[in-house]
Structures are given as structure tokens and as C-alpha cells.
Amino acid sequence: MPFLRSGSAPATPAAALAVLLALGTLLAGSPAQAQSGRRGDPNSSTRYQESAYDEIARLLGAGLPQEALDKLAPRLQARPADPQLRFLEGASLSQLGRADEAIVIYTALTRDYPELPEPHNNLAVLHAAQGRLDEARAELETALRLSPGYATAYQNLGDVHAQLAGRAWTRALELDPANPALRPRLQALRQLPLAPAAR
């Protein structure tokens, strides 16, 4: 999905793939391990990840979010608390342009797995796409408290601050149209490539 753009356009395949890069972190994270700690076969979780998560990730990477949702439905019914499946569901809904539903899923993930930074980052992307920059900034700051080395969240936070600066400079220009410093700043800001960065 376009990050820091007005509106709620559906995600591009490249952005969906970026979302899925986070799965490496999620799959290695403690929530899945904690859930699978009661399993008898130590390889069962790995086999499940390869068969379920990778297949859905490939569908999303190919720009087929509805097919991904169709594959997710029975798996979520069997494993409704699985954080990776829920994350993929949010990514699928985001790619379909169903941002409000994705927000519900990511918000629930932040409650159920408060140690995961990725749902906060993805919430920030959705909030920013809908123009809710203060909410986006708060989610990114939470993601960075949870994972201080989360480069994507830092990139997104910079983009949020840039857009907030743009709003402030635009308002300043409305109030003081003769100010020579404002137009060059706004022009420079418009040249920044605000890349998709959901994951």
C-alpha cells in the first residue's frame, strides 16, 4: 500500500511483499514458539509454517490477496490464535483495500501479542494512508520501543514527521504567503520518495 499518501488505495504487490518480509521476524518470535510449546513433535511447527505461511506469502507476493484469504479461512478456523496467520490476514485485507478490517486485526494482535512490533508498524501505515498522522506516529513510537533496531519503523517515522512538517509549512504559508523560506521547503519535501514500507 502506498505509505503516507492520501486515501486508502489497495497495496501494490511490491508493498505486499514488503509486508511479508516481516514474517521472518514473526515466525522466529516467541508468540509462535510459546503457542507451539505444548506440541509433541518439535518439527511440526516448522512444517506447518512452510506449508501454510509460505504458500499464503507467495499468493500475496503475487498480488493475489483474495486467494490468500481463501487459503487462510480454514487455517484460521483451525488455529484462530496463530499470530502469523492473523498477520497474513491483515496483510491480505490491506492489499484488498479493506483497511478498516485490517486495522481491527492488527489492533487485536497488539493486544494479544504486545511484544510484537510489526502489527504496530502496519497499523501506522494504515493510519497514515488515511491521514491520521498522529495515530501513525504513536504506533511507530511503540514499535520502536519494542524493537529499537527496527529500521522500517524508523523510515516510516521519518516519513510521518516529513508529512507533519509539510502540513505545518502549508498552514504557515496560508498565514504568511510572503515568507520566502516556505515554498522551497515544500518543494523539497515533494521531491522525497515516500516508498511503501509496510512490514
WONORSUL-V858610 format. One record per backbone hydrogen bond with DSSP energy under -1.0 kcal/mol. CO is the residue of the C=O (numbers start at 1). NH is the residue of the N-H. If there is no record, write none. Layout:
# WONORSUL-V858610
co = <CO	CO>
nh = <NH	NH>
This chain:
# WONORSUL-V858610
co = <12	13	14	15	16	17	19	20	21	22	23	24	26	29	30	31	32	36	41	43	44	45	46	47	48	49	52	53	54	55	56	57	58	59	60	64	65	66	67	68	69	72	73	74	75	79	82	83	84	85	86	87	88	89	90	91	92	93	94	97	98	99	100	101	102	103	104	105	106	107	108	109	113	117	118	119	120	121	122	123	124	125	126	127	128	131	132	133	134	135	136	137	138	139	140	141	142	143	147	149	150	151	152	153	154	155	156	157	158	159	160	161	162	163	164	165	166	167	168	169	170	171	172	176	181	182	183	184	185	186	189	192	193>
nh = <16	17	18	19	20	21	22	23	24	26	27	28	29	33	34	35	36	39	44	47	48	49	50	51	52	54	56	57	58	59	60	61	62	64	63	68	69	70	71	72	73	76	77	78	79	82	86	87	88	89	90	91	92	93	94	95	96	98	97	99	102	103	104	105	106	107	108	109	110	111	112	113	116	121	122	123	124	125	126	127	128	129	130	132	131	133	136	137	138	139	140	141	142	143	144	145	146	147	150	151	154	155	156	157	158	159	160	161	162	163	164	165	166	167	168	169	170	171	172	173	174	175	176	179	185	186	187	188	189	190	192	194	195>
